Amino acid sequence: MNPVTLLPFIVLIGAMFLMTRSAKKKQAAAAAMRNEMQPGTGVRTIGGMYATVKELHDDTVLLEIAPGVHAVYAKNAIGAVLDDAEYNRIVHGDDPEFDVDGAVVPDDASSLTASDDVKTDLVKKTGSDEGDEAEVEDDKKSEGKADGEADAK
């Protein structure tokens, strides 16, 4: 038989071998993760529910879903074992401790300016404009109108 005709079959068999090998590695990693569970650790089920492990059995695990609420799940239903900090951040909303020595990133650009006391007006003013503004403000105050009120004619 010609080796060129066998080449596609050899490539196909090699690809299948590599795919099953990676799937077996993933299964072994998931089994190792489930075996390192201990009572008191936080877990996420494959359905997305967060709970705390109470008891471990051969094929099942007793989870505390809420204080005083327990449920029995299959070990295969555990999607991830979470470390304490991540579990508390997700379930209880605890914020991680901030590094005081690290750089502080401002929320807005106003803290990046040199002086907060100086306000910049983006309109170019001339000498005659400054007197006009003062006259307009005096006229408004003398008429006794509040902002937004119009003349009724």
Buried (B, 14 or more C-beta within 10 A) or exposed (E): EEEEEEEEEEEEEEEEEEEEEEEEEEEEEBEEBBEEBEEEBBBBBEEEBBBBBBEBEEEBBBBBBEEEEEBEBEBEBBBBBBEEEEBBBEBEEEEEEEEEEEEEEEEEEEEEEEEEEEEEEEEEEEEEEEEEEEEEEEEEEEEEEEEEEEEEE
